[in-house]
């Protein structure tokens, strides 16, 4: 997958926005106001940071050398994923999982507004 595919996939989800709050190369995807994916547009191979359930994070890190604790983030909840060599299905599953975790952390009112938009 390339950066444009990831961007398009994320933007197709409800209430997702993109911005560059840190620098000109780190694209941040948010649901409402909360981050669920970061992607360095300059780094090769392409990598993303996604939020992941801590138990699943441990399994993923054991199974895939491309998945590690995310630099500058809470490594219990965030993984850095080098996309090189990973199946598209796994990458999409990680993105969906991150989005869902963050969406569930929003208030019930905001969730309802997003679901009804």
C-alpha positions in Angstrom: 0.0 0.0 0.0 1.1 3.5 -0.6 0.4 6.8 1.2 -2.4 7.8 -1.1 -4.2 4.5 -0.6 -4.0 4.8 3.1 -5.1 8.5 3.0 -8.1 7.6 0.8 -9.0 4.6 3.0 -9.0 6.8 6.2 -10.8 9.7 4.6 -13.7 7.3 3.6 -14.4 6.8 7.3 -16.9 9.0 9.1 -15.7 12.3 10.7 -12.1 11.8 9.6 -9.9 14.8 8.9 -6.2 15.1 8.0 -3.7 17.7 9.0 0.0 18.3 9.8 0.1 19.5 13.4 3.8 18.6 14.1 5.7 19.2 10.9 5.3 19.2 7.1 6.0 15.4 6.7 3.9 13.7 9.4 0.3 13.4 8.3 -2.1 12.9 11.1 -5.6 11.4 10.7 -8.2 12.2 13.3 -11.7 11.1 14.1 -13.4 14.1 15.4 -10.5 15.7 17.4 -8.5 12.5 18.3 -5.6 11.0 16.4 -6.0 7.4 15.2 -3.1 7.3 12.6 0.1 9.1 11.9 2.1 8.6 8.7 5.5 9.9 7.8 5.4 10.9 4.1 9.2 11.1 3.8 10.2 7.8 5.4 10.9 4.8 3.2 9.7 2.1 3.6 6.4 3.7 4.4 5.3 3.4 8.0 2.3 4.3 10.1 1.5 4.7 13.8 -1.8 3.2 14.9 -3.5 2.7 18.2 -3.9 -0.9 19.2 -5.3 -2.9 22.1 -2.4 -3.6 24.4 -2.9 -7.4 24.4 -3.1 -7.5 20.6 0.0 -5.2 20.4 2.0 -7.8 22.3 0.9 -10.5 19.9 1.6 -8.4 16.8 5.1 -7.4 18.0 6.0 -11.1 18.6 4.6 -12.2 15.2 5.8 -9.3 12.9 9.2 -7.7 13.0 7.7 -4.7 11.2 5.5 -3.9 14.2 7.2 -2.2 17.2 6.3 0.3 19.9 5.7 3.7 18.4 8.4 6.3 18.8 7.4 9.3 20.9 4.0 7.7 21.8 2.7 5.5 24.6 4.1 2.2 23.5 1.4 0.3 25.4 -1.3 1.7 23.1 0.5 2.7 19.9 2.4 0.7 17.4 4.7 1.8 14.6 4.1 -0.4 11.5 6.5 -0.6 8.7 4.3 -1.6 5.7 7.1 -3.3 3.8 6.2 -7.0 3.5 2.9 -6.8 5.3 -0.3 -8.0 3.7 -2.9 -5.4 2.7 -5.6 -7.1 4.7 -3.5 -6.8 7.9 -2.7 -3.1 7.3 -6.4 -2.3 6.7 -7.3 -4.3 9.9 -4.9 -2.3 11.9 -6.3 1.0 10.6 -9.9 -0.1 11.2 -8.9 -1.3 14.7 -7.3 2.1 15.5 -10.2 4.0 14.2 -12.7 1.9 16.2 -10.7 2.3 19.5 -10.5 6.0 19.1 -14.1 6.3 18.0 -15.2 4.4 21.1 -13.3 6.8 23.3 -15.4 9.7 22.1 -18.3 10.8 24.2 -21.7 9.1 23.5 -23.0 12.4 22.2 -20.2 12.9 19.6 -20.5 9.2 18.6 -24.2 9.7 18.0 -23.6 12.9 16.0 -21.0 11.1 13.8 -23.2 8.1 13.3 -26.2 10.3 12.3 -24.3 12.5 10.0 
